Amino acid sequence: MVIEEYLASTKEVTCEKCKEPIVQGALAKNYFVCPKCGKYNKIPARARVELITDDGSFKELWQEVVTGNPIDFPEYEEKSTKARDTSHENEGVICGTAKIKGTECCIYVMEPKFMMGSMGTIVGDKIAALFEYAIEHGLPVVGYAASGGARMQEGMLSLMQMAKVSGAIKLHNDAGLFYMVCVTDPTTGGVTASFAMLGDVIIGEPGALVGFAGKRVIEQVTGETLPAGFQSAEFQLENGFLDDIVRRNDQRDYIGAMLKIHSSDNESDMPRMRFHELHLKGHETDYKNFASNAFARLKEIIHN
Ligand SMILES: [Zn+2]
């Protein structure tokens, strides 16, 4: 139980934003949100899995796979060994099956501390394989994206993961299966340009940086000044790239409700639907009632 270790920790850490010291246990108890400034600090992937999934339901897939050095990039082995030591993970993503509020699903969670969650060949392989597993078993996929983008140490092979994972998502979609993704701070580059933006429902965490290229690069190329808050999750919601922003302590209920609505054994007589096609903006943000509100809204849309 990783999360229990964090909750029990008396170690002092500093907030990523305000740099104020916080006892790690207190930070973990607050879903890793800084009690002083409200900054959503990064969550270790394994702790995230435990926060989101039903107790003891997570079964990991392909945990043992480690990265090689496919293009013999200098010092890559040393870098990835160090990343394994600091993150306590073998790669930048954890994949597996689990239940969320009782609904069986496949889940991937990217590890921000493993070379910034960058997308190498193993990250791409594991996520693509997860979608294939989900197709084979008729399961929805829930994903947590956190990434600096492509992994430069794997060159072109890293960029090719965008196409490979996107292809697997298309097959999953063709099979009529549901995929929802939560973008966290930061989600950028090739991950934003592929699987992070291909969910049927895409939610984000408050204040998360979500974008493709950095602000400074875009300003240099276009010669234009970009608006304040550019590439924040709130900006992306405003501009239609995200469907919703969901607080951490609400995410389990929210995702659970979404999975239930889209599962084949949902109690309504409605077919499974894609929310982004239905423009469910403006629903009540009372997540306890979210599922029933969403149902009511869907029925309204269907009957009008
Ligand atoms: Zn803070």
Residues whose N, C-alpha, C, O or C-beta is under 5 A from the ligand:
A	BS01	ZN	C15 K17 C18 K19 C34 K36 C37 G38 K39
